[in-house]
Amino acid sequence: MNRRTVAAVLVFLLLVLHAQLWFGRGSVGNVAELQQKLDEQKAKNSAQQQANERLAAEVRDLQEGLEMVEERARTELGMVKPNEILVQIAK
């Protein structure tokens, strides 16, 4: 092989590598798109994790005592204890 053939082969390999870098699987654009999707999924996971923690805290409260049940009954259903008078003030 002469020098021109070796140089042509090396240039060809360089072009193939650059084509893979810009257009192939794992290209710069593809990686950027996947990174954006990953960031979006992390944000969704974080929001769902917070919701799960709130629900877990509510479940613990319900399992540990009746205070939470009583509070919900009073605020959401307007229930009162025996011998208790409910006074509503309208504005």
N, C-alpha and C positions, 0 to 999 in steps of 0.2 A: 504494500500500500504506500502510496506517495503522500506527501504532506497535504495536498489539496483534498484528497479523499478523506483523510483523518479530520481535517478542518470541517469539511462538509458534514461528516457524521456527527461531530461535536455540535455544530450549529443546529443540525436537525434535532438532536437530543435536547438541546437548550430550548428550542421552539416547542417541542412536545411537553417539556416540563412547565413552561410558561402557559401553554394552553390548558394544562391540567390545573394550574394555580388559579387562572381567571375564569375558566368555563366548566371544569370537570367537577366530579363529586368531591366535596370538601373544599370547594373554591371559596374565595374571599366573600363573594356575595351570598353564597349558601351558608357559610358560617355566621355571617351577620344576621341573616334571616332566622337561623336557628337560635342565635343568642337572644334576639328580640322575643321569640316565642318562649324561650326559657324564662326570661324576665317576667313576661306576662303570667306564666304559670306559677312562678314563685309568688307574685302578688296575690293571685287567686288563692294559693295554698295558705298564705299568711292570713288572709281574711277568713278563710274557712277554719283555720286553727283557732282564731280568736272566737269565732262563733261556737266552736266545739268547747272551748274553755268556759265560755259563759254558760252553756248548757250543762256542762259537768258541774259547775258551781251550783247551779240551780238544783240539780239532782241531789247533790250532797246536802244542800239546805233542806230539801224535802225529806231526805232519809234521816237527817239528824233531829229534826224537831217539827213541831206543828206551827211554829211562828210564821213560817212562809205561807203555809196553807191558810192560816187565819188572816194574814195580811191580804192575800189574794181574794179571799172570800169577802173581806170588808170593802176593798177597793173596786173589785170587778163585779161583784154580785150584790153589794149593798147589805150584806148580812150583819146582824148584830147579835151580841150575847144575850142570854136570858136576863131579864130585869135591867136591860140597858135601853136607853132612849136615843134614837137617832134624830139629830136635828140638821136639816139641810137649809143652807142660806143661799137664796137666789140673788144674783147680782143683776 
